[in-house]
Amino acid sequence: MSWLAGCHRLHPRYGRKTEHSLAFTATACSLICHRRLMAQG
């Protein structure tokens, strides 16, 4: 979860739909995994 702290779009905002929050979380996780894979290779 600390890896997601750098993603500013994930900070809590009232009035945001749950679907949007889940989409931003999934995108952030994908970007984190992509960066880690690129750093290894």
C-alpha positions as CSV (number, residue, x, y, z in Angstrom):
1,M,0.0,0.0,0.0
2,S,2.9,2.4,0.6
3,W,3.7,2.2,-3.1
4,L,0.4,3.7,-3.9
5,A,1.1,6.8,-1.7
6,G,3.0,8.4,-4.6
7,C,-0.2,8.3,-6.8
8,H,-1.9,11.6,-6.1
9,R,-5.1,10.6,-7.9
10,L,-5.8,8.0,-5.2
11,H,-6.1,10.5,-2.3
12,P,-9.6,10.4,-0.9
13,R,-12.1,12.7,-2.5
14,Y,-15.7,12.9,-1.4
15,G,-18.2,12.6,-4.2
16,R,-16.1,10.3,-6.4
17,K,-17.8,7.2,-7.6
18,T,-16.5,3.9,-6.3
19,E,-16.0,2.7,-9.9
20,H,-13.6,5.6,-10.6
21,S,-11.6,5.0,-7.4
22,L,-11.2,1.3,-8.3
23,A,-10.2,2.2,-11.8
24,F,-7.5,4.6,-10.6
25,T,-6.2,2.0,-8.1
26,A,-6.0,-0.7,-10.8
27,T,-4.2,1.7,-13.1
28,A,-1.7,2.7,-10.4
29,C,-1.0,-0.9,-9.5
30,S,-0.4,-1.7,-13.2
31,L,2.0,1.2,-13.5
32,I,3.9,0.2,-10.4
33,C,4.3,-3.4,-11.7
34,H,5.4,-2.1,-15.1
35,R,8.1,0.2,-13.6
36,R,9.4,-2.7,-11.4
37,L,9.6,-5.0,-14.4
38,M,11.4,-2.4,-16.5
39,A,13.9,-1.8,-13.7
40,Q,14.8,-5.5,-13.5
41,G,15.4,-5.9,-17.2
